[in-house]
């Protein structure tokens, strides 16, 4: 059974699955798909070309699927895709992608996006991500799984934040943040491993020891990124925990990777 308030507007080209609840004054635009069991609270606005999976909770006054805030955008058909079991609180904004990237902004599953957070065009957000109030992602940002952003944290466009990383409140991220670390400040700096986050995620003592050792090599080891990657491969081989770091280092963004001292050529 679908529950739609009489004051809501549903475009004829929208597709609504069973058990969806749509509150007072909600706007659902063309080519919007709402998955089974999703709840959309009053006065939310979902403009167009947006796919929302099952059992999500969309808070009041959320704005999703509006055009990108990009001067080069000329009205092209671009998209938003949101997975399952996410909580998106009041006044969150999520914009469609651009043709300057892959035309889509994507959010995974089981994320908590708190009030007033902003996810800009072409961002890719992993699973189990937490964005505290007023956290902001510039365009083309990539967040790995289980990243946590503190309140008012901001991530510069094109930056990546690796899985299990923690970004402290009011921090400004202007370079890629490696997996497993915690960063604070403006500009943000690595303060060590995200020990609390790793323990909560179920990492054991030996895995945390290896992460700490590998992080030391990355922060203070060889002068070039290529040399750091090779040393980690030589020491840890195919260890899946350290492979997460290696894979991240092998694909830096144009912003560069956050480190205690810059790599040669940065």
N, C-alpha and C positions, 0 to 999 in steps of 0.2 A: 504493500500500500504506500502511495506517495502522499505526503502532506504538504500542500502549498497554500500559503496564506493568500487570501483574496486580493490583497494589495500588491502582491509580487507580480513582476512582469517576466514572462518566459518567452523568448523568441521562438517562432515556429521551427527554426532550424536547429534549436538546442535539443539535446537528447538527455533525458532524465531516467535513471534506473530506479528499480523498486526500493522501498524503504527510505527514500530520500525525504528530508524535511527542509522546507524553504520558508524562511520567516517573513515578517512584515516588511514591505518596501524593498525587497531584494530585486535586483535587476540581473537577469541571465540573458546574455546576448547571443548572436548567431554563432553556430559551429562550436558551441560549448557542450562538453560531455560531463555529466555528473554521475559518478559511480555509486553503486549500491550502498545504502546506509549512511551516506554523507549528510551532515547537518550544516545548513547555512543559516547563520543567525541574521536578525533583522538589519536591513539597510546595507548589506554587502552588495558589491558591484562587480560582476564578472563579465567583462566586456565582450570578448570574442576569441575564437581560435584557442580555446583553453580546454585541456583534458584534466579532470580531477578524478582520481581513483576512488576506491571504496573506503567507507568508514572514516572519512576525514571530518574534522570539526572546523568550520570556518567562522571566525568571530564576527561580531557586528562591525559594520563600516570597513571591512576589509575591501581592498581594491586589487583585483587580479585580472591579468590579461589586457591591460591597457597598453598603448603604443610605447615603444622605448623612448627614453629621454636622450635622444641622439640626433645631432643636427643633420646627419647624413641620411636619416630615415625618411623615405619618400612614400610611405603608405604601402609598402610591400606586405604580402601575407606572411606573417610570422606567428610564432606559437609559444604557449606555455604548457608544460606537462608536469603534473603533480601526482605522486604515487599514492600509497595507501596509508591509513592510520596516522595521518599527520594532524597536529593541532596548530592552527594558524589563528592567532588572536586578533583582537580589535585593532583597526587602523593599519594593519600590515599592507604594504604595497609590493606587488610582484608584476614586473613588466615583461612583455613579449620580447623575443629575440630580434636580431637584425640580420640582414644579408651579409654583413661584415664578418659573421661567424657562421654557425650552423643553423641559424634562423630559429633557435629554440632556447628557452629558459627552462631548466629542469630541476625538480626537487624530488628526492627519493622517498623513502618510507620512514614512518615513526619519528618524524622530526617535530620539534617544538619551536615554533617561531613566535616569539613573544611580541607584545604590543608595540606598535610604531616601527617595527623593523622594516627594512627595505631590501629587496632583492632585485637588482637591476637587470637589464637586458643581457641575455646570453650567459647568465650564471649557471653553474652546475653544482648542485648541493647534494651531498651524499645521503646516507641513511643514518638515523639516530642523531642527527645534528641538533644542537640547541643554540638558538640565537636569542640572547636576553634582550630586554627592552631597548629599543632605539639602535640596535646593532644595524650596520649598513654595509652592503656589498656594492662596490662599483661594478661597472660592466665587465663581463667575461671572467669573473672570479670563479675559481673552482675550490669547493670545500670537500675534503675527504670524509669518510664515515666517522661518526662519533666526535666530530669537532665541536668545541664549545666556544662561543663568543660571548664575552661579558657585556654588560650594559654599555651602550654608547661606543662600543668598539667599531672601528671602520677599517675596511680592507680596500686598498687601492685597486683600480681596474687592472685586469690581467694577472693579478697575483693568485697564487695557489696556497692553500693551507692543508697540510698533510693530515692523514687520518690520526685520530686520538690526540691532536694538538689542542692546547688551551690558550685562548687569547684573552688577556685580562681586560677588565672594564676600562673604558676610555682610552684604549690603546689605538695607535695608528699604524696599520701594517702596510709597508711600502715595498716589501720584498717577499718572496716565497718563504713560507714557514714550514720547515721539515716535519715529518710525522713524529709523534710522541713527545714533543717539547711543549714547554709553557713560555709564553712571551708577554712582556709588559712594556708600556711606555710609548712615547711619541718622539721619534719613530720607535716602533716596538723592537726590543732586543730579546734574544734567547736568555732565559734565566735558569735553564736546566730541564730535566725531563718532567713530564706531567705525571708525577708519581701517583697522586691521588686518583687521577683519571684512569691510569693503567691498572691500578689495584681494583677499582670499581668495575673495570671491564673484564676482570678475571685473569690478567697476566700473572704468572707465577714469579717467584723470586729469581729463578735462573733466567727467565726471559727479560725481566727488568734489568738484571745485571748485564746481559748482552747489549740491551738497548743503551744503557749508560756508557758502556765501553765504546760502542760504535759511535755514539754521539760525540765522545771525546776525540775520536779520530777525525770525525767530520769537522769539529770546531777548530781544532788546533793542529791537525795533521798536515799532509802534503800541500804544496802550494797551488796545485791545479785541481779542478773538479775531476778531471779524468783520472788523476792519480789517486784521489780519495776513493772514487768508485772502484778502481782496481784493487786497492788495499782492502776495502770491505769485502770484495768478492774473494780475495785470497784467504782472508781470515775466516769468513763465515760461509763461504760456498753458497749453497741453495737454501740456507736457513730461512724459513718463510717470514719470520719476524723482521730480520734485517733486510730481506729482499724488499720489504715495503719501503725502507729508506733508500735502497739502491735504485729502485724503479723511479722514485720521486726525483732523485738527483740526476737521473738520466734524461729527464724531460723538463728542464728549467724553463720558466717563462722569460719574457724579455725584461722583466723587472729584476731578474737575478735572485739568488738564494741567500737568505739571511744567514750570517755567519759571524763569528767573533772577529775575524779578520778577512778582508776580501780575497777572493781567488785572483791569481795572476790574470790580467786581461780584463777584469771587471771594471 
